[in-house]
Every structure is written in C-alpha cells, then in structure tokens.
Amino acid sequence: MVKTKVTEMLGIKYPIFCGNMMNISYPSFAAACSDTGALGIMASVMFRTPDDLREALIELKSLTDKPVAVNLNLFPMLKPIKQIDHVKVMLDEGIKIIETSGHQAPDKYIPLFKDHGVTWIHKCAGVRYAKKAASLGADIVEVVGWENGGATGRYDIGTLVLTPATIDGLNIPVVAGGGISDGRGVAAVLALGAEAALIGTRLLATKECPIHENLKKAILKASIYDTTIIMRSLNATHRVWNNQAAQKVLELENSKTDQMEIFNAAAGAKSKIMYEEGNLDVGVVSVGQGVGLIHDIPTVKDLIEGIMQETNEIIQKLSNM
Amino acid sequence: MVKTKVTEMLGIKYPIFCGNMMNISYPSFAAACSDTGALGIMASVMFRTPDDLREALIELKSLTDKPVAVNLNLFPMLKPIKQIDHVKVMLDEGIKIIETSGHQAPDKYIPLFKDHGVTWIHKCAGVRYAKKAASLGADIVEVVGWENGGATGRYDIGTLVLTPATIDGLNIPVVAGGGISDGRGVAAVLALGAEAALIGTRLLATKECPIHENLKKAILKASIYDTTIIMRSLNATHRVWNNQAAQKVLELENSKTDQMEIFNAAAGAKSKIMYEEGNLDVGVVSVGQGVGLIHDIPTVKDLIEGIMQETNEIIQKLSNM
C-alpha cells in the first residue's frame, strides 16, 4: 500500500490514474481500471448527445462500485458538443470525480462542480495552466511532460522537470504523467513529489483495452524512438505513434496545407476505424515515449498490481541503500 | 548515506556526479566538487598541449585527495587536439577515473585504460551508444535525456524514459542526468534504477563556479522555459540558455548558413569570454531545463549536502507512505 493525499481524497487503493483516452476509455474499460484499485477515467467526448452520455454513465456505474472519474474534454473539437449539457448529465447521474482537460480551465462549470460536491481534477501540460486551475478551485491537477502520449503542451518540458516545477507553484496535490510505463516511473514521480502517477500508453497493451490486436502487437514492438510530435504548426502539439498517418499529418503541416485538412488527417474518427479494424496506417494514435518499455499484454488488474508491487520493491530498495 | 554500485566502485560518499563543463570544470572546481563527497570531473579539452594538461592534473591532485575523474571529449572539435597524447598524460599522472563523452566510444584507448586500472565511464545521449560502450568494456555509462544542458542526442528522449530504457539494455551500472537540480531529481533517477545522478546546470549557481556573477544571477532568474535546442541542423543538438547568442545560432541554421559559421557562433571560445567578462549575449551556455528549479547560490559543499539530505528525506517519506 502506498497512501498519498490523492489516494485519501479519492478513496482509491493505488496512487495511479488510468489516463482518459478517446475512443478507448468507454465505460467498460474505465470500470476495469477502477476495479484494480487505480482511478479509471471514462471519456465523455465520444458521446455526442446527453442521452448517449447518460446511458454510458449508467453503464459505468453498473460495472464498478469503486471511485471512477469522467473526463470532460475542453480542447477545440472538429464537431463541438454542448459541454454544459454533458456537465449537467454527469451531475445528474451523481458523478463525483470530474477530470477536465485542455488549456483553459472551465470557469463556468466550477460553481456547478462545487455545488454538487464534485472533486474537480484539471489535466494540463504546463505550470501556468495548472496554477490557473488551482486558483479557480481545482482540487487536484494533473500535468504531463514532453514524453507524454497525446497533448504535450507548447513548451516541451520533460516530466522530470515539469513535475517539481508545477508542485513548487501550487498548494494542491499534483498528479504527474508522461513516460510512465512501470513501477520505476511511478516511484520516480512519487519521489518528485507527485501524489499519484498518470499512466496512459501502457494501458493500450492490456487484454481489456478495446483496440484491435494488430495495434496491441505493434505497441509491443515499438521502441522509445517510435513516436513523433504532430500539429505543432497548429499550436496543438500531440505525441503520437510514428506511423504513416502521422507522417501524412507532418507532410500536410510542412506544405502549409489548410488547417482543416490537417485536423481531418489527425481526426479521432480515423483513429476509431483503426482501433476497430486494425489497419495500422489509417489514423493517428496518441502514444508516449514510454511505449518502448512495454513488453507484454496483461490484464489491467495484473498490470496495475504488478506496477504497484514494483513500486513498493523500489521504495524498499531505496530505503535500504 | 546512500550506497549504490557506483559509490562502491568509485569510493565516493554520494551517488552524484558533478557534470564536466567546458571552460568551467578546471582543477579547482572539479576538486571542490570531489571534496563534497560527490564525483568531481575535470574537463581536459581546454588544455591544448600535453604540458598544459599535465600542469592541470598536478594541480587537481594537489587540491583533493578524494576520487576525481577527468573527461576526455570525443565530440568533433573546431580545433582538434591530439587525444592520444592527452590520454597518455592522464595515465602517466595516475588518473584512475576517466570519463569519455561523445557518440563514438574510444576503441583505441580502451586497452590503455584497462592496462592502467582505469575505471572507464562513457557519457552519451542514447541507448545504442551506451550499449556500444558497454560492449567495449565501459565500467559505467552515463546517459542524459532531453532536459539536459549541452548535448541531448538526436532522439529527444526524456530522462524519465531514457534512464530505464538504457538500464534494460545493459548489464553495467547506469548514471542518469538531464533535468536534475535537487534531491527530488536525484531520488527520482535512483528510483528509475540509476546508480547515481549526474548534475550539471545546478552547479553553475554555486559560489565556487568560475563564471561571472552576471551569469549566475541570470541563471537564478531563468525559468524552465528559458532554454532552447541549437545545432539540430548539424546533427549536434545542444540545449542552451535561450540568450541572444543562441538566437543568432538558430537564425544562422534557419538561413542555411555555412556550417563553420554556425559552429563559430556556438564556439566555446565565445562562451569563455562570457564566463570571464559577464556580457550575457556573447556566447552560448549549455543549460538544462532544470535551470528553472534553481533559487540560490550556495557553496558546492552546501549544495551537494543539501541535495543528499533532501534525497534521504524523500526516501524516508516514500517508505512511510
């Protein structure tokens, strides 16, 4: 057992957040994550209507009785949804942990969160955004560094530096991610002062992860060098697996193509087809540098328990050094 | 006390290497570092003749009776020196710890190192170089990640990922650097499995560091965002303080200027003038992202002891979590 401020606040067993992933973090996967003792985080952005979201939340609640969070994606979207309606459904369904993600903290929803006793977690990729969220009343912030799969922010700060820099600027608990695939990474960010570790990419290679086997096998083969940064030209830097689709996005960026064409090439809808059909060049996939540290496809439960066992062994070893 | 394979091998008190810095790591500074219980590393590249180097080594030995290393720089140089003569002087003066740095391990010197009972440490910025050095007989390798001040390698892998990836590929001890400014960073890389932490940038802001006060004050003011990567176009990526000189180098790179002009703009000779005279725009300075975590100018002894105290407190805290 490793108890931290965050495990205590959320009532979770392990100081691990299972990163919210679009078109992956469905109710079943988020529930599987929470059932391990970590915090599962369901994505809401795939549910286009309040009714669809409500159905998903009802399913989520039926699948786990452990604490579980729901993500509200505040990044610009190709096809925006009416976020306030999503928030209302979450509150109506009694969701008690909401993770927002994006550069801007969600000013207008905060009073609603507070009125409903929601623990509000904001995820971002920079100290200034974290400070802003804390000043607006966030209970916890997550920061992700340069190694991260998905949004990396515009300043390219490694997790080893971003984590303590963020902690120094805040007086609320910080959860750190970007490059964590095993107990070594968890122990490292706890040593940096994080109150939990955020793990994303590592979860792609689990039995329950709802992506095609072809992609899971490709993840196993990938090295630490097999990611790239796309969409820097649009000020929306994302680290992704360096496949043909990523190369296509980079080509479009280099040729100063119309922004919409670039966004379309990187669209989640294409990734979804890839996840479902297993054609590995159709879409982009958010993958962090820690992909090179993945060597098997366990169940989520075995993964999280193994990571925590390794974390504990490392702490034991450090204290005997 | 924290004992690791590396502290045992080298007979040093603390698992900290004080990074070798050109035009800074003179005998007096390297000796001051070793006297703290960490490993000081003297640079040899500033000494252009065997006689000058011999004089420096004699001075070094007179200043400390603690283990101390000497660096042999194998990166391409504007004005190459005859390295074999430097090696012979080091061996002749009884130097027992030699750090080589560069992409290529120094094949031809290895038998000399072995014959003279030298502990050979190779410093590099990638797993493949580390593996090569280990296969050639290196006793210890140092790897530095994306956050590092100075050479960062061509693959941009964060320290949090590069460290475990390197350890997994080797069966010799690994020392990790890149972004470490305090006990949090030291504890983190020990948790990742490193046998010591390499600290460079943090040492710039110490009383003994032979650089101008203006630069020390600028270092104190710098944030984690105040570095940039130069010389990528020459396949010689370096992270430096983002001053006018760095911007000038980037401009030259963007305008596809002749390589020699770029190298000259980034030359150590210009940095040396800056260190001596305090004009902060004359030259480039290798500075890592951890610069944003520096808030005072202690003695080297107070710095290293403070870092180790913090490291020990963190380990204690982790084991009580």
Boltz contact constraints between the chains, C-beta under 6 A:
constraints:
  - contact:
      token1: [A, 2]
      token2: [B, 321]
      max_distance: 6.0
  - contact:
      token1: [A, 3]
      token2: [B, 321]
      max_distance: 6.0
  - contact:
      token1: [A, 146]
      token2: [B, 146]
      max_distance: 6.0
  - contact:
      token1: [A, 146]
      token2: [B, 158]
      max_distance: 6.0
  - contact:
      token1: [A, 147]
      token2: [B, 158]
      max_distance: 6.0
  - contact:
      token1: [A, 147]
      token2: [B, 160]
      max_distance: 6.0
  - contact:
      token1: [A, 147]
      token2: [B, 161]
      max_distance: 6.0
  - contact:
      token1: [A, 155]
      token2: [B, 225]
      max_distance: 6.0
  - contact:
      token1: [A, 157]
      token2: [B, 224]
      max_distance: 6.0
  - contact:
      token1: [A, 157]
      token2: [B, 289]
      max_distance: 6.0
  - contact:
      token1: [A, 158]
      token2: [B, 146]
      max_distance: 6.0
  - contact:
      token1: [A, 158]
      token2: [B, 147]
      max_distance: 6.0
  - contact:
      token1: [A, 158]
      token2: [B, 158]
      max_distance: 6.0
  - contact:
      token1: [A, 158]
      token2: [B, 159]
      max_distance: 6.0
  - contact:
      token1: [A, 158]
      token2: [B, 179]
      max_distance: 6.0
  - contact:
      token1: [A, 159]
      token2: [B, 158]
      max_distance: 6.0
  - contact:
      token1: [A, 159]
      token2: [B, 160]
      max_distance: 6.0
  - contact:
      token1: [A, 160]
      token2: [B, 147]
      max_distance: 6.0
  - contact:
      token1: [A, 160]
      token2: [B, 159]
      max_distance: 6.0
  - contact:
      token1: [A, 160]
      token2: [B, 160]
      max_distance: 6.0
  - contact:
      token1: [A, 160]
      token2: [B, 179]
      max_distance: 6.0
  - contact:
      token1: [A, 161]
      token2: [B, 147]
      max_distance: 6.0
  - contact:
      token1: [A, 161]
      token2: [B, 179]
      max_distance: 6.0
  - contact:
      token1: [A, 161]
      token2: [B, 224]
      max_distance: 6.0
  - contact:
      token1: [A, 161]
      token2: [B, 289]
      max_distance: 6.0
  - contact:
      token1: [A, 161]
      token2: [B, 290]
      max_distance: 6.0
  - contact:
      token1: [A, 164]
      token2: [B, 184]
      max_distance: 6.0
  - contact:
      token1: [A, 164]
      token2: [B, 293]
      max_distance: 6.0
  - contact:
      token1: [A, 165]
      token2: [B, 224]
      max_distance: 6.0
  - contact:
      token1: [A, 165]
      token2: [B, 292]
      max_distance: 6.0
  - contact:
      token1: [A, 179]
      token2: [B, 158]
      max_distance: 6.0
  - contact:
      token1: [A, 179]
      token2: [B, 160]
      max_distance: 6.0
  - contact:
      token1: [A, 179]
      token2: [B, 161]
      max_distance: 6.0
  - contact:
      token1: [A, 184]
      token2: [B, 164]
      max_distance: 6.0
  - contact:
      token1: [A, 184]
      token2: [B, 192]
      max_distance: 6.0
  - contact:
      token1: [A, 184]
      token2: [B, 193]
      max_distance: 6.0
  - contact:
      token1: [A, 187]
      token2: [B, 191]
      max_distance: 6.0
  - contact:
      token1: [A, 188]
      token2: [B, 188]
      max_distance: 6.0
  - contact:
      token1: [A, 188]
      token2: [B, 191]
      max_distance: 6.0
  - contact:
      token1: [A, 188]
      token2: [B, 192]
      max_distance: 6.0
  - contact:
      token1: [A, 191]
      token2: [B, 187]
      max_distance: 6.0
  - contact:
      token1: [A, 191]
      token2: [B, 188]
      max_distance: 6.0
  - contact:
      token1: [A, 191]
      token2: [B, 191]
      max_distance: 6.0
  - contact:
      token1: [A, 191]
      token2: [B, 314]
      max_distance: 6.0
  - contact:
      token1: [A, 192]
      token2: [B, 184]
      max_distance: 6.0
  - contact:
      token1: [A, 192]
      token2: [B, 188]
      max_distance: 6.0
  - contact:
      token1: [A, 193]
      token2: [B, 184]
      max_distance: 6.0
  - contact:
      token1: [A, 224]
      token2: [B, 157]
      max_distance: 6.0
  - contact:
      token1: [A, 224]
      token2: [B, 161]
      max_distance: 6.0
  - contact:
      token1: [A, 224]
      token2: [B, 165]
      max_distance: 6.0
  - contact:
      token1: [A, 225]
      token2: [B, 155]
      max_distance: 6.0
  - contact:
      token1: [A, 289]
      token2: [B, 157]
      max_distance: 6.0
  - contact:
      token1: [A, 289]
      token2: [B, 161]
      max_distance: 6.0
  - contact:
      token1: [A, 290]
      token2: [B, 161]
      max_distance: 6.0
  - contact:
      token1: [A, 292]
      token2: [B, 165]
      max_distance: 6.0
  - contact:
      token1: [A, 293]
      token2: [B, 164]
      max_distance: 6.0
  - contact:
      token1: [A, 314]
      token2: [B, 191]
      max_distance: 6.0
  - contact:
      token1: [A, 315]
      token2: [B, 318]
      max_distance: 6.0
  - contact:
      token1: [A, 315]
      token2: [B, 319]
      max_distance: 6.0
  - contact:
      token1: [A, 318]
      token2: [B, 315]
      max_distance: 6.0
  - contact:
      token1: [A, 319]
      token2: [B, 315]
      max_distance: 6.0
  - contact:
      token1: [A, 319]
      token2: [B, 319]
      max_distance: 6.0
  - contact:
      token1: [A, 321]
      token2: [B, 2]
      max_distance: 6.0
  - contact:
      token1: [A, 321]
      token2: [B, 3]
      max_distance: 6.0
